[in-house]
Amino acid sequence: MLMRKALAGFCYVLYNMGPRWLPNSDPFIFRWTKWIRYVLGKGIIRECGRNVNIQNRARFSHDLALGDNSGLGENCRVNPGTKIGRNVMMGPDVIILTQNHKYTRESYDGFVRKPVLIEDNVWIGYRAIILPGVRIGKNAIIGAGAVVARDVPPYAIAGGVPARVLKMRE
């Protein structure tokens, strides 16, 4: 366990020193950048599937589960406690939040953490924001710029601020 944490810390430092800032994978020039980010990401992430694509400037923590053939979009931010299923595509600038302020009528009491679950085969559009405690069902599509504050059922297409189900996939 201690060796795993040490390896994750070492990979995290290496990732943030260089590969995080390298350009995205260009088929002719920068094929190796995808591989470098994948190898370091696999060392950082608690559960990392096969053929994962981590785009440049992605920010994530070690407390992340990322399924096979999924990707973290360019310049995305993924908070700890997120579980992402298989074949999930994420656009640029997506934000997934898992903690919020804990407050009462009288005072501020710190933070409360609610994990986010994104099931298999989900598409998340450009600059979508997913708030704490949300579950996105399998085969759902989240539109660009949506703010997802409630659960999205399987096969739904959701969009807007706050996001609501626009229609169901056929």
Steps between C-alpha positions, in 0.01 A plus 500: 500500500779740590684419175181567301462842662865582440471398132181705462670805652805460277284462187290801603809719530634378164162551330473859622860586410467434129261256332193685624608797287599310184277542194223250431571190299559595139519191277826611339692711749389435858391134504711437808333766718182292536708201611701703754186649657337155506795337678529775760122518542489125559756551777292776660140384461363245750314299233605561142373292208666412173531740204425810708556837333608788725507826305738785578450722806256252660489528880405199708587333828600149602147429631349439157366190326527519121366217282634347179504717185398813691662838489558814699443804278740782438529738796241305703483493880391181673468508879578202726229238545391487136429170328497505120384190312614348172490679162433846646589793274562836665533831318739781593461708817263257676483544878391217732453613860466263795503734798299798608479728801326357803299770667221551748278801563747651738847401387733345250605146596766401243444271203279204416612250235255322268648272232400524133424188295512508120390169351611337172477653149430858610586807292570824688506820294729800505510697828238292678498520880396200708415581862559279808293185555379466139457166324498499119340188354647284225482622138402853608612815322573824687484810281768767480483757777251300708502525881397156624354534849273190505532140387469431128320176408646246255460580127407863572622809318534781755592864458448848636558688823401320714509191280173326430413203280427631150416165346586131513737323261347250264 
